[in-house]
Amino acid sequence: MLSIEPAGYTYKAELLCPNCTIEALKGESRAELYDSSDEATIRILANRAGVDYSEPRSYDSSDFPKPVLDIDLECGFDVDGHRDDSVHERCGACNRTLCGV
């Protein structure tokens, strides 16, 4: 079972930040405004859609967003161990870096 906050989501062949994932779902009239975190909203919507969100292998990311954890992202560092923003994976909608957020 997923117990940590995702860094982003794969949805319809795109890597998205949590905010842009919610916006994509809103654009499809799947999401409403909730007074909760992005992750809580996505869990509510998954339940509504009949998706077993706790088991990402049970559904396709073209049907519903799949969580992507920080450890699954390509996050670059230079030779001195400092973050190299040119290598970080970014949101396909807003271009925000997804590494370490």
Biopython code that builds the backbone (N, CA, C, O; Angstrom):
import numpy as np
from Bio.PDB.StructureBuilder import StructureBuilder

atoms = [
    (1, "MET", "N", (0.838, -1.191, 0.000)),
    (1, "MET", "CA", (0.000, 0.000, 0.000)),
    (1, "MET", "C", (0.874, 1.242, 0.000)),
    (1, "MET", "O", (1.868, 1.307, 0.723)),
    (2, "LEU", "N", (0.509, 2.218, -0.801)),
    (2, "LEU", "CA", (1.247, 3.464, -0.905)),
    (2, "LEU", "C", (1.066, 4.266, 0.380)),
    (2, "LEU", "O", (-0.059, 4.576, 0.772)),
    (3, "SER", "N", (2.192, 4.605, 1.039)),
    (3, "SER", "CA", (2.077, 5.296, 2.317)),
    (3, "SER", "C", (2.850, 6.610, 2.358)),
    (3, "SER", "O", (2.810, 7.312, 3.368)),
    (4, "ILE", "N", (3.549, 6.952, 1.283)),
    (4, "ILE", "CA", (4.257, 8.228, 1.255)),
    (4, "ILE", "C", (3.719, 9.071, 0.102)),
    (4, "ILE", "O", (3.164, 8.547, -0.864)),
    (5, "GLU", "N", (3.892, 10.383, 0.221)),
    (5, "GLU", "CA", (3.385, 11.304, -0.788)),
    (5, "GLU", "C", (4.163, 11.140, -2.092)),
    (5, "GLU", "O", (5.394, 11.147, -2.082)),
    (6, "PRO", "N", (3.466, 10.994, -3.201)),
    (6, "PRO", "CA", (4.141, 10.923, -4.500)),
    (6, "PRO", "C", (4.769, 12.267, -4.878)),
    (6, "PRO", "O", (4.289, 13.327, -4.476)),
    (7, "ALA", "N", (5.846, 12.201, -5.652)),
    (7, "ALA", "CA", (6.473, 13.416, -6.177)),
    (7, "ALA", "C", (5.712, 13.915, -7.389)),
    (7, "ALA", "O", (5.766, 15.100, -7.720)),
    (8, "GLY", "N", (5.001, 13.009, -8.054)),
    (8, "GLY", "CA", (4.231, 13.344, -9.240)),
    (8, "GLY", "C", (3.380, 12.163, -9.646)),
    (8, "GLY", "O", (3.217, 11.206, -8.890)),
    (9, "TYR", "N", (2.840, 12.241, -10.846)),
    (9, "TYR", "CA", (1.960, 11.188, -11.353)),
    (9, "TYR", "C", (2.192, 11.003, -12.843)),
    (9, "TYR", "O", (2.485, 11.965, -13.553)),
    (10, "THR", "N", (2.063, 9.783, -13.315)),
    (10, "THR", "CA", (2.013, 9.558, -14.756)),
    (10, "THR", "C", (0.539, 9.476, -15.126)),
    (10, "THR", "O", (-0.244, 8.760, -14.502)),
    (11, "TYR", "N", (0.188, 10.233, -16.163)),
    (11, "TYR", "CA", (-1.203, 10.265, -16.590)),
    (11, "TYR", "C", (-1.246, 10.569, -18.078)),
    (11, "TYR", "O", (-0.758, 11.601, -18.537)),
    (12, "LYS", "N", (-1.833, 9.658, -18.806)),
    (12, "LYS", "CA", (-1.973, 9.809, -20.264)),
    (12, "LYS", "C", (-0.632, 10.125, -20.916)),
    (12, "LYS", "O", (-0.505, 11.078, -21.685)),
    (13, "ALA", "N", (0.367, 9.303, -20.592)),
    (13, "ALA", "CA", (1.711, 9.367, -21.180)),
    (13, "ALA", "C", (2.472, 10.645, -20.826)),
    (13, "ALA", "O", (3.384, 11.042, -21.551)),
    (14, "GLU", "N", (2.109, 11.283, -19.730)),
    (14, "GLU", "CA", (2.800, 12.485, -19.304)),
    (14, "GLU", "C", (3.143, 12.390, -17.821)),
    (14, "GLU", "O", (2.381, 11.826, -17.036)),
    (15, "LEU", "N", (4.286, 12.940, -17.445)),
    (15, "LEU", "CA", (4.684, 13.035, -16.052)),
    (15, "LEU", "C", (4.237, 14.394, -15.551)),
    (15, "LEU", "O", (4.657, 15.423, -16.081)),
    (16, "LEU", "N", (3.377, 14.408, -14.518)),
    (16, "LEU", "CA", (2.793, 15.651, -14.025)),
    (16, "LEU", "C", (3.053, 15.833, -12.537)),
    (16, "LEU", "O", (3.158, 14.858, -11.793)),
    (17, "CYS", "N", (3.156, 17.094, -12.105)),
    (17, "CYS", "CA", (3.232, 17.403, -10.677)),
    (17, "CYS", "C", (1.838, 17.188, -10.074)),
    (17, "CYS", "O", (0.862, 17.095, -10.819)),
    (18, "PRO", "N", (1.726, 17.109, -8.750)),
    (18, "PRO", "CA", (0.410, 16.920, -8.135)),
    (18, "PRO", "C", (-0.625, 17.977, -8.537)),
    (18, "PRO", "O", (-1.773, 17.631, -8.818)),
    (19, "ASN", "N", (-0.242, 19.246, -8.570)),
    (19, "ASN", "CA", (-1.196, 20.301, -8.933)),
    (19, "ASN", "C", (-1.705, 20.151, -10.360)),
    (19, "ASN", "O", (-2.901, 20.297, -10.612)),
    (20, "CYS", "N", (-0.811, 19.861, -11.288)),
    (20, "CYS", "CA", (-1.228, 19.722, -12.687)),
    (20, "CYS", "C", (-2.039, 18.445, -12.897)),
    (20, "CYS", "O", (-2.873, 18.388, -13.800)),
    (21, "THR", "N", (-1.807, 17.433, -12.082)),
    (21, "THR", "CA", (-2.621, 16.219, -12.157)),
    (21, "THR", "C", (-4.060, 16.548, -11.789)),
    (21, "THR", "O", (-4.991, 16.131, -12.478)),
    (22, "ILE", "N", (-4.245, 17.294, -10.703)),
    (22, "ILE", "CA", (-5.583, 17.708, -10.290)),
    (22, "ILE", "C", (-6.216, 18.564, -11.384)),
    (22, "ILE", "O", (-7.395, 18.392, -11.695)),
    (23, "GLU", "N", (-5.456, 19.475, -11.966)),
    (23, "GLU", "CA", (-5.989, 20.323, -13.030)),
    (23, "GLU", "C", (-6.418, 19.487, -14.235)),
    (23, "GLU", "O", (-7.445, 19.774, -14.851)),
    (24, "ALA", "N", (-5.644, 18.458, -14.576)),
    (24, "ALA", "CA", (-6.006, 17.581, -15.694)),
    (24, "ALA", "C", (-7.317, 16.856, -15.390)),
    (24, "ALA", "O", (-8.170, 16.714, -16.266)),
    (25, "LEU", "N", (-7.470, 16.403, -14.160)),
    (25, "LEU", "CA", (-8.707, 15.721, -13.772)),
    (25, "LEU", "C", (-9.883, 16.696, -13.758)),
    (25, "LEU", "O", (-10.997, 16.330, -14.133)),
    (26, "LYS", "N", (-9.641, 17.930, -13.327)),
    (26, "LYS", "CA", (-10.704, 18.953, -13.352)),
    (26, "LYS", "C", (-11.137, 19.213, -14.783)),
    (26, "LYS", "O", (-12.326, 19.374, -15.062)),
    (27, "GLY", "N", (-10.169, 19.254, -15.689)),
    (27, "GLY", "CA", (-10.474, 19.507, -17.089)),
    (27, "GLY", "C", (-11.348, 18.426, -17.706)),
    (27, "GLY", "O", (-12.029, 18.660, -18.704)),
    (28, "GLU", "N", (-11.323, 17.259, -17.115)),
    (28, "GLU", "CA", (-12.150, 16.150, -17.583)),
    (28, "GLU", "C", (-13.437, 16.036, -16.775)),
    (28, "GLU", "O", (-14.168, 15.053, -16.895)),
    (29, "SER", "N", (-13.705, 17.025, -15.970)),
    (29, "SER", "CA", (-14.888, 17.046, -15.100)),
    (29, "SER", "C", (-14.913, 15.878, -14.117)),
    (29, "SER", "O", (-15.981, 15.445, -13.685)),
    (30, "ARG", "N", (-13.753, 15.381, -13.775)),
    (30, "ARG", "CA", (-13.673, 14.300, -12.788)),
    (30, "ARG", "C", (-13.462, 14.854, -11.389)),
    (30, "ARG", "O", (-13.845, 14.229, -10.400)),
    (31, "ALA", "N", (-12.857, 16.022, -11.309)),
    (31, "ALA", "CA", (-12.480, 16.560, -10.002)),
    (31, "ALA", "C", (-13.329, 17.763, -9.637)),
    (31, "ALA", "O", (-13.764, 18.538, -10.488)),
    (32, "GLU", "N", (-13.539, 17.882, -8.366)),
    (32, "GLU", "CA", (-14.173, 19.062, -7.799)),
    (32, "GLU", "C", (-13.156, 19.662, -6.845)),
    (32, "GLU", "O", (-12.112, 19.065, -6.584)),
    (33, "LEU", "N", (-13.453, 20.809, -6.339)),
    (33, "LEU", "CA", (-12.540, 21.410, -5.367)),
    (33, "LEU", "C", (-12.736, 20.748, -4.012)),
    (33, "LEU", "O", (-13.861, 20.623, -3.527)),
    (34, "TYR", "N", (-11.656, 20.336, -3.420)),
    (34, "TYR", "CA", (-11.694, 19.723, -2.091)),
    (34, "TYR", "C", (-10.791, 20.517, -1.168)),
    (34, "TYR", "O", (-9.801, 21.103, -1.605)),
    (35, "ASP", "N", (-11.132, 20.533, 0.101)),
    (35, "ASP", "CA", (-10.294, 21.194, 1.093)),
    (35, "ASP", "C", (-9.348, 20.166, 1.698)),
    (35, "ASP", "O", (-9.376, 19.909, 2.902)),
    (36, "SER", "N", (-8.516, 19.588, 0.851)),
    (36, "SER", "CA", (-7.553, 18.587, 1.311)),
    (36, "SER", "C", (-6.334, 18.631, 0.407)),
    (36, "SER", "O", (-6.284, 19.406, -0.549)),
    (37, "SER", "N", (-5.362, 17.802, 0.712)),
    (37, "SER", "CA", (-4.144, 17.770, -0.088)),
    (37, "SER", "C", (-4.433, 17.172, -1.457)),
    (37, "SER", "O", (-5.465, 16.533, -1.662)),
    (38, "ASP", "N", (-3.517, 17.384, -2.385)),
    (38, "ASP", "CA", (-3.658, 16.820, -3.721)),
    (38, "ASP", "C", (-3.772, 15.301, -3.651)),
    (38, "ASP", "O", (-4.586, 14.700, -4.352)),
    (39, "GLU", "N", (-2.962, 14.689, -2.813)),
    (39, "GLU", "CA", (-2.970, 13.229, -2.690)),
    (39, "GLU", "C", (-4.318, 12.736, -2.158)),
    (39, "GLU", "O", (-4.845, 11.734, -2.640)),
    (40, "ALA", "N", (-4.869, 13.428, -1.182)),
    (40, "ALA", "CA", (-6.171, 13.029, -0.639)),
    (40, "ALA", "C", (-7.257, 13.165, -1.701)),
    (40, "ALA", "O", (-8.138, 12.312, -1.807)),
    (41, "THR", "N", (-7.194, 14.232, -2.480)),
    (41, "THR", "CA", (-8.169, 14.424, -3.560)),
    (41, "THR", "C", (-8.071, 13.304, -4.580)),
    (41, "THR", "O", (-9.091, 12.773, -5.020)),
    (42, "ILE", "N", (-6.857, 12.941, -4.958)),
    (42, "ILE", "CA", (-6.672, 11.876, -5.940)),
    (42, "ILE", "C", (-7.175, 10.543, -5.391)),
    (42, "ILE", "O", (-7.757, 9.751, -6.132)),
    (43, "ARG", "N", (-6.960, 10.289, -4.118)),
    (43, "ARG", "CA", (-7.486, 9.055, -3.515)),
    (43, "ARG", "C", (-9.018, 9.024, -3.539)),
    (43, "ARG", "O", (-9.613, 7.982, -3.814)),
    (44, "ILE", "N", (-9.646, 10.153, -3.254)),
    (44, "ILE", "CA", (-11.112, 10.243, -3.288)),
    (44, "ILE", "C", (-11.612, 9.974, -4.711)),
    (44, "ILE", "O", (-12.566, 9.222, -4.911)),
    (45, "LEU", "N", (-10.962, 10.594, -5.685)),
    (45, "LEU", "CA", (-11.372, 10.415, -7.081)),
    (45, "LEU", "C", (-11.141, 8.982, -7.565)),
    (45, "LEU", "O", (-11.936, 8.448, -8.338)),
    (46, "ALA", "N", (-10.065, 8.371, -7.114)),
    (46, "ALA", "CA", (-9.799, 6.969, -7.475)),
    (46, "ALA", "C", (-10.907, 6.077, -6.940)),
    (46, "ALA", "O", (-11.414, 5.204, -7.644)),
    (47, "ASN", "N", (-11.270, 6.305, -5.700)),
    (47, "ASN", "CA", (-12.342, 5.521, -5.090)),
    (47, "ASN", "C", (-13.634, 5.694, -5.880)),
    (47, "ASN", "O", (-14.332, 4.721, -6.162)),
    (48, "ARG", "N", (-13.947, 6.938, -6.234)),
    (48, "ARG", "CA", (-15.150, 7.242, -7.009)),
    (48, "ARG", "C", (-15.145, 6.552, -8.382)),
    (48, "ARG", "O", (-16.187, 6.130, -8.883)),
    (49, "ALA", "N", (-13.948, 6.449, -8.977)),
    (49, "ALA", "CA", (-13.821, 5.852, -10.306)),
    (49, "ALA", "C", (-13.704, 4.329, -10.250)),
    (49, "ALA", "O", (-13.633, 3.674, -11.290)),
    (50, "GLY", "N", (-13.684, 3.763, -9.043)),
    (50, "GLY", "CA", (-13.561, 2.325, -8.904)),
    (50, "GLY", "C", (-12.155, 1.815, -9.134)),
    (50, "GLY", "O", (-11.963, 0.651, -9.486)),
    (51, "VAL", "N", (-11.157, 2.689, -8.936)),
    (51, "VAL", "CA", (-9.751, 2.342, -9.139)),
    (51, "VAL", "C", (-9.142, 1.931, -7.802)),
    (51, "VAL", "O", (-9.317, 2.617, -6.795)),
    (52, "ASP", "N", (-8.416, 0.796, -7.799)),
    (52, "ASP", "CA", (-7.693, 0.369, -6.601)),
    (52, "ASP", "C", (-6.362, 1.119, -6.564)),
    (52, "ASP", "O", (-5.330, 0.600, -6.989)),
    (53, "TYR", "N", (-6.405, 2.346, -6.051)),
    (53, "TYR", "CA", (-5.240, 3.234, -6.046)),
    (53, "TYR", "C", (-4.074, 2.649, -5.255)),
    (53, "TYR", "O", (-2.919, 2.957, -5.548)),
    (54, "SER", "N", (-4.356, 1.816, -4.263)),
    (54, "SER", "CA", (-3.286, 1.231, -3.456)),
    (54, "SER", "C", (-2.494, 0.182, -4.237)),
    (54, "SER", "O", (-1.434, -0.255, -3.789)),
    (55, "GLU", "N", (-3.006, -0.223, -5.405)),
    (55, "GLU", "CA", (-2.321, -1.199, -6.246)),
    (55, "GLU", "C", (-2.208, -0.643, -7.669)),
    (55, "GLU", "O", (-3.029, -0.959, -8.530)),
    (56, "PRO", "N", (-1.180, 0.193, -7.911)),
    (56, "PRO", "CA", (-1.041, 0.845, -9.216)),
    (56, "PRO", "C", (-0.953, -0.120, -10.403)),
    (56, "PRO", "O", (-1.266, 0.271, -11.527)),
    (57, "ARG", "N", (-0.546, -1.334, -10.185)),
    (57, "ARG", "CA", (-0.465, -2.293, -11.295)),
    (57, "ARG", "C", (-1.842, -2.773, -11.737)),
    (57, "ARG", "O", (-1.964, -3.428, -12.772)),
    (58, "SER", "N", (-2.873, -2.457, -10.973)),
    (58, "SER", "CA", (-4.214, -2.940, -11.284)),
    (58, "SER", "C", (-4.962, -2.048, -12.288)),
    (58, "SER", "O", (-6.077, -2.377, -12.693)),
    (59, "TYR", "N", (-4.354, -0.925, -12.687)),
    (59, "TYR", "CA", (-5.005, -0.038, -13.644)),
    (59, "TYR", "C", (-3.969, 0.613, -14.537)),
    (59, "TYR", "O", (-2.777, 0.596, -14.229)),
    (60, "ASP", "N", (-4.412, 1.180, -15.632)),
    (60, "ASP", "CA", (-3.541, 1.801, -16.615)),
    (60, "ASP", "C", (-3.485, 3.314, -16.393)),
    (60, "ASP", "O", (-4.492, 3.934, -16.050)),
    (61, "SER", "N", (-2.308, 3.901, -16.589)),
    (61, "SER", "CA", (-2.157, 5.346, -16.375)),
    (61, "SER", "C", (-2.884, 6.179, -17.429)),
    (61, "SER", "O", (-2.987, 7.397, -17.281)),
    (62, "SER", "N", (-3.381, 5.557, -18.471)),
    (62, "SER", "CA", (-4.193, 6.313, -19.421)),
    (62, "SER", "C", (-5.629, 6.455, -18.914)),
    (62, "SER", "O", (-6.399, 7.277, -19.411)),
    (63, "ASP", "N", (-5.975, 5.633, -17.910)),
    (63, "ASP", "CA", (-7.317, 5.695, -17.324)),
    (63, "ASP", "C", (-7.368, 6.547, -16.064)),
    (63, "ASP", "O", (-8.343, 7.259, -15.826)),
    (64, "PHE", "N", (-6.314, 6.471, -15.261)),
    (64, "PHE", "CA", (-6.268, 7.221, -14.006)),
    (64, "PHE", "C", (-4.799, 7.432, -13.631)),
    (64, "PHE", "O", (-3.971, 6.564, -13.909)),
    (65, "PRO", "N", (-4.453, 8.576, -12.998)),
    (65, "PRO", "CA", (-3.056, 8.868, -12.658)),
    (65, "PRO", "C", (-2.438, 7.818, -11.733)),
    (65, "PRO", "O", (-3.057, 7.366, -10.769)),
    (66, "LYS", "N", (-1.193, 7.443, -12.060)),
    (66, "LYS", "CA", (-0.426, 6.534, -11.211)),
    (66, "LYS", "C", (0.627, 7.342, -10.462)),
    (66, "LYS", "O", (1.272, 8.210, -11.050)),
    (67, "PRO", "N", (0.810, 7.068, -9.173)),
    (67, "PRO", "CA", (1.800, 7.813, -8.394)),
    (67, "PRO", "C", (3.228, 7.479, -8.823)),
    (67, "PRO", "O", (3.541, 6.346, -9.188)),
    (68, "VAL", "N", (4.075, 8.495, -8.767)),
    (68, "VAL", "CA", (5.507, 8.345, -9.031)),
    (68, "VAL", "C", (6.226, 8.861, -7.794)),
    (68, "VAL", "O", (6.035, 10.008, -7.388)),
    (69, "LEU", "N", (7.046, 8.017, -7.201)),
    (69, "LEU", "CA", (7.794, 8.405, -6.005)),
    (69, "LEU", "C", (9.097, 9.086, -6.375)),
    (69, "LEU", "O", (9.613, 8.902, -7.477)),
    (70, "ASP", "N", (9.622, 9.866, -5.458)),
    (70, "ASP", "CA", (10.880, 10.585, -5.654)),
    (70, "ASP", "C", (11.994, 9.628, -6.076)),
    (70, "ASP", "O", (12.797, 9.967, -6.945)),
    (71, "ILE", "N", (12.055, 8.456, -5.484)),
    (71, "ILE", "CA", (13.129, 7.505, -5.802)),
    (71, "ILE", "C", (13.024, 6.953, -7.223)),
    (71, "ILE", "O", (13.988, 6.385, -7.736)),
    (72, "ASP", "N", (11.864, 7.114, -7.864)),
    (72, "ASP", "CA", (11.665, 6.636, -9.226)),
    (72, "ASP", "C", (12.023, 7.685, -10.280)),
    (72, "ASP", "O", (12.010, 7.392, -11.475)),
    (73, "LEU", "N", (12.340, 8.897, -9.845)),
    (73, "LEU", "CA", (12.644, 9.985, -10.771)),
    (73, "LEU", "C", (14.140, 10.067, -11.030)),
    (73, "LEU", "O", (14.956, 9.672, -10.196)),
    (74, "GLU", "N", (14.482, 10.585, -12.199)),
    (74, "GLU", "CA", (15.877, 10.846, -12.505)),
    (74, "GLU", "C", (16.210, 12.233, -11.982)),
    (74, "GLU", "O", (15.793, 13.242, -12.550)),
    (75, "CYS", "N", (16.958, 12.270, -10.903)),
    (75, "CYS", "CA", (17.327, 13.529, -10.256)),
    (75, "CYS", "C", (18.835, 13.640, -10.250)),
    (75, "CYS", "O", (19.516, 12.859, -9.586)),
    (76, "GLY", "N", (19.360, 14.600, -10.979)),
    (76, "GLY", "CA", (20.797, 14.708, -11.170)),
    (76, "GLY", "C", (21.513, 15.539, -10.132)),
    (76, "GLY", "O", (20.960, 16.466, -9.539)),
    (77, "PHE", "N", (22.767, 15.169, -9.935)),
    (77, "PHE", "CA", (23.654, 15.896, -9.035)),
    (77, "PHE", "C", (24.994, 16.052, -9.729)),
    (77, "PHE", "O", (25.412, 15.177, -10.488)),
    (78, "ASP", "N", (25.670, 17.167, -9.469)),
    (78, "ASP", "CA", (26.980, 17.372, -10.076)),
    (78, "ASP", "C", (28.036, 16.579, -9.311)),
    (78, "ASP", "O", (27.712, 15.879, -8.351)),
    (79, "VAL", "N", (29.296, 16.684, -9.731)),
    (79, "VAL", "CA", (30.371, 15.883, -9.120)),
    (79, "VAL", "C", (30.594, 16.218, -7.655)),
    (79, "VAL", "O", (31.140, 15.399, -6.915)),
    (80, "ASP", "N", (30.183, 17.405, -7.220)),
    (80, "ASP", "CA", (30.334, 17.798, -5.823)),
    (80, "ASP", "C", (29.125, 17.415, -4.973)),
    (80, "ASP", "O", (29.091, 17.705, -3.777)),
    (81, "GLY", "N", (28.140, 16.768, -5.580)),
    (81, "GLY", "CA", (26.957, 16.341, -4.842)),
    (81, "GLY", "C", (25.859, 17.385, -4.754)),
    (81, "GLY", "O", (24.871, 17.190, -4.045)),
    (82, "HIS", "N", (26.023, 18.503, -5.473)),
    (82, "HIS", "CA", (24.993, 19.541, -5.486)),
    (82, "HIS", "C", (23.953, 19.221, -6.549)),
    (82, "HIS", "O", (24.255, 18.605, -7.572)),
    (83, "ARG", "N", (22.730, 19.648, -6.289)),
    (83, "ARG", "CA", (21.638, 19.433, -7.247)),
    (83, "ARG", "C", (21.957, 20.065, -8.588)),
    (83, "ARG", "O", (22.399, 21.213, -8.644)),
    (84, "ASP", "N", (21.742, 19.338, -9.656)),
    (84, "ASP", "CA", (21.914, 19.846, -11.018)),
    (84, "ASP", "C", (20.531, 19.925, -11.646)),
    (84, "ASP", "O", (20.014, 18.922, -12.138)),
    (85, "ASP", "N", (19.925, 21.114, -11.634)),
    (85, "ASP", "CA", (18.550, 21.287, -12.107)),
    (85, "ASP", "C", (18.370, 20.961, -13.582)),
    (85, "ASP", "O", (17.246, 20.736, -14.029)),
    (86, "SER", "N", (19.457, 20.933, -14.346)),
    (86, "SER", "CA", (19.328, 20.624, -15.767)),
    (86, "SER", "C", (19.009, 19.149, -16.002)),
    (86, "SER", "O", (18.579, 18.776, -17.093)),
    (87, "VAL", "N", (19.216, 18.315, -14.992)),
    (87, "VAL", "CA", (19.004, 16.878, -15.137)),
    (87, "VAL", "C", (17.692, 16.415, -14.504)),
    (87, "VAL", "O", (17.225, 15.315, -14.798)),
    (88, "HIS", "N", (17.104, 17.217, -13.661)),
    (88, "HIS", "CA", (15.881, 16.818, -12.951)),
    (88, "HIS", "C", (14.694, 16.627, -13.889)),
    (88, "HIS", "O", (14.521, 17.356, -14.865)),
    (89, "GLU", "N", (13.892, 15.636, -13.566)),
    (89, "GLU", "CA", (12.653, 15.449, -14.312)),
    (89, "GLU", "C", (11.674, 16.544, -13.911)),
    (89, "GLU", "O", (11.632, 16.980, -12.761)),
    (90, "ARG", "N", (10.891, 16.972, -14.892)),
    (90, "ARG", "CA", (9.987, 18.097, -14.691)),
    (90, "ARG", "C", (8.568, 17.740, -15.104)),
    (90, "ARG", "O", (8.335, 16.804, -15.868)),
    (91, "CYS", "N", (7.633, 18.510, -14.577)),
    (91, "CYS", "CA", (6.228, 18.355, -14.923)),
    (91, "CYS", "C", (6.030, 18.686, -16.400)),
    (91, "CYS", "O", (6.530, 19.698, -16.890)),
    (92, "GLY", "N", (5.304, 17.831, -17.098)),
    (92, "GLY", "CA", (5.051, 18.048, -18.505)),
    (92, "GLY", "C", (4.105, 19.191, -18.800)),
    (92, "GLY", "O", (3.988, 19.602, -19.954)),
    (93, "ALA", "N", (3.425, 19.720, -17.791)),
    (93, "ALA", "CA", (2.487, 20.818, -17.993)),
    (93, "ALA", "C", (3.070, 22.164, -17.560)),
    (93, "ALA", "O", (3.010, 23.132, -18.319)),
    (94, "CYS", "N", (3.634, 22.237, -16.347)),
    (94, "CYS", "CA", (4.105, 23.536, -15.831)),
    (94, "CYS", "C", (5.635, 23.661, -15.786)),
    (94, "CYS", "O", (6.160, 24.732, -15.483)),
    (95, "ASN", "N", (6.344, 22.574, -16.084)),
    (95, "ASN", "CA", (7.809, 22.533, -16.123)),
    (95, "ASN", "C", (8.474, 22.624, -14.752)),
    (95, "ASN", "O", (9.688, 22.809, -14.670)),
    (96, "ARG", "N", (7.701, 22.499, -13.677)),
    (96, "ARG", "CA", (8.260, 22.519, -12.320)),
    (96, "ARG", "C", (9.077, 21.242, -12.108)),
    (96, "ARG", "O", (8.683, 20.164, -12.554)),
    (97, "THR", "N", (10.222, 21.374, -11.422)),
    (97, "THR", "CA", (11.029, 20.201, -11.118)),
    (97, "THR", "C", (10.274, 19.311, -10.127)),
    (97, "THR", "O", (9.634, 19.808, -9.200)),
    (98, "LEU", "N", (10.351, 18.024, -10.325)),
    (98, "LEU", "CA", (9.661, 17.084, -9.454)),
    (98, "LEU", "C", (10.604, 16.450, -8.433)),
    (98, "LEU", "O", (10.152, 15.757, -7.522)),
    (99, "CYS", "N", (11.871, 16.675, -8.573)),
    (99, "CYS", "CA", (12.864, 16.067, -7.695)),
    (99, "CYS", "C", (12.991, 16.840, -6.382)),
    (99, "CYS", "O", (13.228, 18.048, -6.370)),
    (100, "GLY", "N", (12.830, 16.127, -5.306)),
    (100, "GLY", "CA", (13.026, 16.733, -3.989)),
    (100, "GLY", "C", (11.961, 17.725, -3.589)),
    (100, "GLY", "O", (12.209, 18.590, -2.749)),
    (101, "VAL", "N", (10.784, 17.621, -4.169)),
    (101, "VAL", "CA", (9.709, 18.551, -3.798)),
    (101, "VAL", "C", (8.762, 17.900, -2.811)),
    (101, "VAL", "O", (7.793, 18.527, -2.382)),
]
sb = StructureBuilder()
sb.init_structure("model")
sb.init_model(0)
sb.init_chain("A")
sb.init_seg("    ")
for serial, (resi, resn, name, xyz) in enumerate(atoms, 1):
    if name == "N":
        sb.init_residue(resn, " ", resi, " ")
    sb.init_atom(name, np.array(xyz, "f"), 0.0, 1.0, " ", f" {name:<3s}", serial, name[0])
structure = sb.get_structure()
